[in-house]
Amino acid sequence: MQLTEQQQNWRDVARDFAKRKLEPATEWLEGDYFWNNAKKLADHGFLGLTLPEEYGGMNLSIFDACLIIEELCRVCPTSGRHAYHASMGIASFINQLGNEEQKKQYLPMITSGKLFVGLGMSEPEAGSAATDISTTAVEEGDFYRLNGSKVFISEAHLADLFVVYARFGNTGRTSDIGAILVERGTPGFTVGPNEENMSGEVQCALYFEDAMVPKENVLATNNAFKKLMGVYNGVRLGFLSQTMGITQAAFDRTMEHVKQRKQFGKEICEFQGLQWMISDMYVQLEAARTILYRAAEAASDNKPDKNAVSVAKIFVAEAAQKITDTCIQLHGGYGYSKQYPLEWYYRCVRAASIAGGTLQVHKTMLASSVLERKFDQRK
Ligand SMILES: Cc1cc2nc3c(=O)[nH]c(=O)nc-3n(C[C@H](O)[C@H](O)[C@H](O)COP(=O)(O)OP(=O)(O)OC[C@H]3O[C@@H](n4cnc5c(N)ncnc54)[C@H](O)[C@@H]3O)c2cc1C
């Protein structure tokens, strides 16, 4: 897909920044390295890509933001992921659903790198079945009383603010579901211990036990689920750009390796069997990128096309898994070794088939749209 001059410019700016300011990462990074990079990202405006300029953002389209996230993740997935979270991930909920006060209070702190935000949606008994969440928000004077728990919350160990999905009514219907902002330190609210996932990224559980949250923190209540999922579709594209960048990094390293590694007296890229594997990977990469960019283009007016997002999600996640697996194969024992980053790239992109809705759930939604039938997931 042909990029406009402006889009190419954003891609080049991010590529140049990543090369000069970030070190190529080979594992998930925490501590000083993470904080130093977070500061560099904030100084260059990369923590507010899609957020309005008045709050320190760059006001870019989702497409432009995706191009930037991809380039950052190609060099340092941790930094790219952070830029995605701040710029077009969880902050989008505040930007698109929040009132003026909430935006003024939180967005400048996010774009300047002083505030990290987590998204509390998944629950122990409600993952794919997101409409089954049972965390409740019961009105009491000037507060909502929150009870329930969340699991798998990315960057929760760093976050001081959480967008929390909860039930504001008791009809048992989806229309009860809304979202509220909960600050760390709210009595009755605790962040669980750090849990490392397959890529090395930290996730935590969240616990609400009679946590009293001021009413002014509400983001959305009645009949908000569709709106919430609309914002979430844009968020998904950022996650896929991250996957695309990591997959490209694995491919780049593999191309260097096959041109330099010799067996049987010649570079291994001279073997025709490997050339075909390389061509297949390249076709998958090009197709995945084109499908992702089409979905990002459609989403750029902040109204993502649900089907285009699901198509991108399915294709990019499956291609990334296949490509990084082939990259390991082409590295032989070095691909399987923890001394080289190939196995880590594979572990990182594996998340795309699960986070943001599993592939099976996206395939069901897509089939429902294609067949124009609603499939009941319950007995
Ligand atoms: C890296 C990562 C980061 C995450 N970050 C966050 C976060 O920041 N905030 C947050 O709230 N959550 C987060 N999650 C959680 C994520 O959204 C859930 O893991 C995901 O929605 C799946 O839910 P589950 O894990 O409960 O799996 P389950 O829903 O239990 O699914 C198990 C299996 O059953 C299949 N399945 C379930 N229902 C159906 C069906 N109807 N038809 C066919 N197959 C079905 C699934 O596809 C899957 O294969 C993250 C997850 C990962 C991996």
Ligand as a Chemical Component Dictionary entry (heavy atoms), coordinates in Angstrom:
data_LIG
# 
_chem_comp.id                   LIG 
_chem_comp.type                 NON-POLYMER 
_chem_comp.pdbx_formal_charge   0 
_chem_comp.three_letter_code    LIG 
# 
loop_
_chem_comp_atom.comp_id 
_chem_comp_atom.atom_id 
_chem_comp_atom.alt_atom_id 
_chem_comp_atom.type_symbol 
_chem_comp_atom.charge 
_chem_comp_atom.model_Cartn_x 
_chem_comp_atom.model_Cartn_y 
_chem_comp_atom.model_Cartn_z 
_chem_comp_atom.pdbx_ordinal 
LIG C1  C1  C 0 -0.354  -10.002 26.716 1  
LIG C2  C2  C 0 -1.735  -9.784  27.252 2  
LIG C3  C3  C 0 -2.074  -8.527  27.732 3  
LIG C4  C4  C 0 -3.346  -8.314  28.268 4  
LIG N1  N1  N 0 -3.630  -7.083  28.790 5  
LIG C5  C5  C 0 -4.844  -6.874  29.332 6  
LIG C6  C6  C 0 -5.149  -5.597  29.929 7  
LIG O1  O1  O 0 -4.315  -4.692  29.963 8  
LIG N2  N2  N 0 -6.401  -5.418  30.452 9  
LIG C7  C7  C 0 -7.342  -6.398  30.421 10 
LIG O2  O2  O 0 -8.448  -6.134  30.889 11 
LIG N3  N3  N 0 -7.074  -7.626  29.909 12 
LIG C8  C8  C 0 -5.854  -7.883  29.368 13 
LIG N4  N4  N 0 -5.556  -9.114  28.831 14 
LIG C9  C9  C 0 -6.548  -10.194 28.935 15 
LIG C10 C10 C 0 -7.155  -10.584 27.600 16 
LIG O3  O3  O 0 -8.051  -9.584  27.158 17 
LIG C11 C11 C 0 -7.821  -11.963 27.783 18 
LIG O4  O4  O 0 -6.788  -12.882 28.062 19 
LIG C12 C12 C 0 -8.600  -12.395 26.541 20 
LIG O5  O5  O 0 -9.727  -11.606 26.352 21 
LIG C13 C13 C 0 -9.036  -13.882 26.655 22 
LIG O6  O6  O 0 -9.702  -14.142 27.843 23 
LIG P1  P1  P 0 -9.251  -15.367 28.781 24 
LIG O7  O7  O 0 -7.797  -15.256 28.974 25 
LIG O8  O8  O 0 -10.111 -15.379 29.977 26 
LIG O9  O9  O 0 -9.489  -16.674 27.906 27 
LIG P2  P2  P 0 -10.872 -17.503 27.767 28 
LIG O10 O10 O 0 -11.982 -16.541 27.454 29 
LIG O11 O11 O 0 -11.028 -18.405 28.918 30 
LIG O12 O12 O 0 -10.588 -18.356 26.470 31 
LIG C14 C14 C 0 -9.959  -19.650 26.503 32 
LIG C15 C15 C 0 -10.059 -20.281 25.125 33 
LIG O13 O13 O 0 -11.451 -20.491 24.794 34 
LIG C16 C16 C 0 -11.738 -19.866 23.551 35 
LIG N5  N5  N 0 -13.119 -19.369 23.564 36 
LIG C17 C17 C 0 -13.749 -18.675 24.553 37 
LIG N6  N6  N 0 -15.003 -18.388 24.181 38 
LIG C18 C18 C 0 -15.170 -18.881 22.924 39 
LIG C19 C19 C 0 -16.247 -18.894 21.995 40 
LIG N7  N7  N 0 -17.412 -18.309 22.256 41 
LIG N8  N8  N 0 -16.055 -19.502 20.809 42 
LIG C20 C20 C 0 -14.863 -20.093 20.494 43 
LIG N9  N9  N 0 -13.807 -20.114 21.335 44 
LIG C21 C21 C 0 -13.964 -19.503 22.531 45 
LIG C22 C22 C 0 -10.725 -18.742 23.414 46 
LIG O14 O14 O 0 -10.533 -18.367 22.065 47 
LIG C23 C23 C 0 -9.489  -19.377 24.032 48 
LIG O15 O15 O 0 -8.830  -20.155 23.073 49 
LIG C24 C24 C 0 -4.299  -9.374  28.298 50 
LIG C25 C25 C 0 -3.937  -10.627 27.812 51 
LIG C26 C26 C 0 -2.679  -10.844 27.304 52 
LIG C27 C27 C 0 -2.307  -12.208 26.791 53 
# 
loop_
_chem_comp_bond.comp_id 
_chem_comp_bond.atom_id_1 
_chem_comp_bond.atom_id_2 
_chem_comp_bond.value_order 
_chem_comp_bond.pdbx_ordinal 
LIG C1  C2  SING 1  
LIG C2  C3  SING 2  
LIG C2  C26 DOUB 3  
LIG C3  C4  DOUB 4  
LIG C4  N1  SING 5  
LIG C4  C24 SING 6  
LIG N1  C5  DOUB 7  
LIG C5  C6  SING 8  
LIG C5  C8  SING 9  
LIG C6  O1  DOUB 10 
LIG C6  N2  SING 11 
LIG N2  C7  SING 12 
LIG C7  O2  DOUB 13 
LIG C7  N3  SING 14 
LIG N3  C8  DOUB 15 
LIG C8  N4  SING 16 
LIG N4  C9  SING 17 
LIG N4  C24 SING 18 
LIG C9  C10 SING 19 
LIG C10 O3  SING 20 
LIG C10 C11 SING 21 
LIG C11 O4  SING 22 
LIG C11 C12 SING 23 
LIG C12 O5  SING 24 
LIG C12 C13 SING 25 
LIG C13 O6  SING 26 
LIG O6  P1  SING 27 
LIG P1  O7  DOUB 28 
LIG P1  O8  SING 29 
LIG P1  O9  SING 30 
LIG O9  P2  SING 31 
LIG P2  O10 DOUB 32 
LIG P2  O11 SING 33 
LIG P2  O12 SING 34 
LIG O12 C14 SING 35 
LIG C14 C15 SING 36 
LIG C15 O13 SING 37 
LIG C15 C23 SING 38 
LIG O13 C16 SING 39 
LIG C16 N5  SING 40 
LIG C16 C22 SING 41 
LIG N5  C17 SING 42 
LIG N5  C21 SING 43 
LIG C17 N6  DOUB 44 
LIG N6  C18 SING 45 
LIG C18 C19 SING 46 
LIG C18 C21 DOUB 47 
LIG C19 N7  SING 48 
LIG C19 N8  DOUB 49 
LIG N8  C20 SING 50 
LIG C20 N9  DOUB 51 
LIG N9  C21 SING 52 
LIG C22 O14 SING 53 
LIG C22 C23 SING 54 
LIG C23 O15 SING 55 
LIG C24 C25 DOUB 56 
LIG C25 C26 SING 57 
LIG C26 C27 SING 58 
# 
